[in-house]
Amino acid sequence: MLVGMLEFGVASLRRNLLRDGASRVARAAIIRGEKSELSEWGSNHVELTAAADDSIAVAILPSLATMAPDDVRITIDWLDGDNLTDQRVNVIVEYDHDFLFGQIWMIDQLNLKAETQMRIER
């Protein structure tokens, strides 16, 4: 029972960190629209890992305390097809959590996923 509590406690921590990371990337994206003075992001579909040499990956790094950046996948979509003010950006962050002590109930791994959607500010 103690092992299960530890396993799911770590998984819960990582899921919360992924939620924070998805929010960080989305917040960075909403201030990098077409009218931004910062480097512009969008409007093409983006898939990368948190280890990529990219400003998107830099935005999520503070949230990856217990995860290797190579193992964290980031997907960004501009749902309305452009990066104009008030258009939506959707961020999905995923990580495959391997159990620390082997299988639990015949499960080796949990796919942890966080998704955030925000509107572009500028």
Secondary structure, 3 states (H helix, E strand, C coil): CHHHHHHHHHHHHHHHHHHHHHHHHHHHHHCCCCCCCCCCCCCCCEEEECCCCCHHHHHHHHHCCCCCHHHEEEEEEECCCCCCCCCEEEEEEEEEEECCCCCECCECEEEEEEEEEEECCC
